[in-house]
């Protein structure tokens, strides 16, 4: 990450009539140059025309202070902010060394890189990439638009893991399905051998999480889990009836959709193979603390992308920072 430090030096020699011509007026005092933020000591105003502190016609002379380090209230009110002291002060856009994702500086940028504060007055976006440069990414496949109602939401992950409401959540056909051709081979969601699909969700104090897990089961319902899994979730605060939520990965999106798989035999955990982009509309929601609830939603057509090539650019870093493993 590049850092650019801009250091400004200014030297002003002000000579007043009747004073020693060799003496320099104090900065911020009567006849002295203005502070860099165009202010002066108490009772004085900065003349922008010549950058000199002059008397304020509405203030008494007794209010003037000739020392910029004066400990009186009027002197402190106009003391210039100090860039680089670790505190974002009045008049500063940011604090030296502070950094944020590029998309927070300007939504024209993707969130894959960071902008860094420069001289407390601007953001250095040299490392930022414009999002429109990535908008040519095309989905490998898509999920059709669907409407679905979860009539039972598990109250917490422990109840969810226990599958207490299992019979109501087993489906012969998957809710989300797609077929993708990659490197001459067909990649299917769900696994083509799966014949039973568990479609369920749970909520905790802040988030609702949805799963589509698939299984290969015999007639006696002895089942083996198959990948991939479809996972999405959003903040409870966003789940309001009638609200349309964006599906994506960066912070501006309210719902994340991940397709997890295990593509190599040496991997010990699921990895993110694809990510989804589209919208989810909340048709109805009923979640009460301490009790199971229900959730009805409608999704638009959802485009499926590799994490490294999405409409928002390369999202692998953001997913890895969040604790996910990316499929190789």
Rosetta blueprint (number, residue, H / E / L):
1 X L
2 X L
3 X L
4 X L
5 X L
6 X L
7 X L
8 X L
9 X L
10 X L
11 X L
12 X L
13 X L
14 X L
15 X L
16 X L
17 X L
18 X L
19 X L
20 X L
21 X L
22 X L
23 X L
24 X L
25 X L
26 X L
27 X L
28 X L
29 X L
30 X L
31 X L
32 X L
33 X E
34 X L
35 X L
36 X L
37 X L
38 X L
39 X L
40 X L
41 X L
42 X L
43 X L
44 X E
45 X E
46 X E
47 X E
48 X L
49 X L
50 X L
51 X L
52 X E
53 X E
54 X E
55 X E
56 X L
57 X L
58 X L
59 X L
60 X L
61 X H
62 X H
63 X H
64 X L
65 X L
66 X L
67 X L
68 X L
69 X L
70 X L
71 X L
72 X L
73 X H
74 X H
75 X H
76 X H
77 X H
78 X L
79 X L
80 X L
81 X L
82 X L
83 X L
84 X L
85 X L
86 X L
87 X L
88 X L
89 X L
90 X L
91 X L
92 X L
93 X L
94 X L
95 X L
96 X L
97 X L
98 X L
99 X E
100 X E
101 X E
102 X H
103 X H
104 X H
105 X H
106 X L
107 X L
108 X L
109 X E
110 X L
111 X L
112 X L
113 X L
114 X E
115 X E
116 X E
117 X E
118 X E
119 X L
120 X L
121 X L
122 X E
123 X E
124 X E
125 X L
126 X L
127 X L
128 X L
129 X L
130 X E
131 X H
132 X H
133 X H
134 X H
135 X L
136 X L
137 X L
138 X L
139 X L
140 X L
141 X E
142 X E
143 X E
144 X L
145 X L
146 X E
147 X E
148 X E
149 X E
150 X E
151 X E
152 X E
153 X E
154 X E
155 X E
156 X L
157 X H
158 X H
159 X H
160 X H
161 X H
162 X H
163 X L
164 X L
165 X L
166 X H
167 X H
168 X H
169 X H
170 X E
171 X E
172 X L
173 X L
174 X L
175 X L
176 X L
177 X L
178 X E
179 X E
180 X E
181 X E
182 X E
183 X L
184 X L
185 X E
186 X E
187 X E
188 X E
189 X E
190 X L
191 X L
192 X L
193 X L
194 X L
195 X L
196 X E
197 X E
198 X E
199 X E
200 X E
201 X E
202 X E
203 X E
204 X L
205 X L
206 X L
207 X E
208 X E
209 X E
210 X E
211 X E
212 X E
213 X E
214 X E
215 X E
216 X E
217 X E
218 X L
219 X L
220 X L
221 X L
222 X L
223 X E
224 X E
225 X E
226 X E
227 X E
228 X E
229 X E
230 X E
231 X E
232 X E
233 X E
234 X E
235 X E
236 X H
237 X H
238 X H
239 X L
240 X L
241 X L
242 X L
243 X L
244 X E
245 X E
246 X E
247 X E
248 X L
249 X L
250 X L
251 X L
252 X L
253 X L
254 X L
255 X E
256 X E
257 X E
258 X E
259 X E
260 X E
261 X E
262 X L
263 X L
264 X L
265 X L
266 X L
267 X L
268 X L
269 X L
270 X L
271 X E
272 X E
273 X E
274 X E
275 X E
276 X E
277 X E
278 X E
279 X E
280 X E
281 X E
282 X E
283 X E
284 X E
285 X E
286 X E
287 X L
288 X L
289 X L
290 X L
291 X L
292 X L
293 X E
294 X E
295 X E
296 X E
297 X E
298 X E
299 X E
300 X L
301 X L
302 X E
303 X E
304 X E
305 X E
306 X L
307 X L
308 X L
309 X L
310 X E
311 X L
312 X L
313 X E
314 X L
315 X L
316 X H
317 X H
318 X H
319 X H
320 X H
321 X H
322 X L
323 X L
324 X L
325 X L
326 X E
327 X L
328 X L
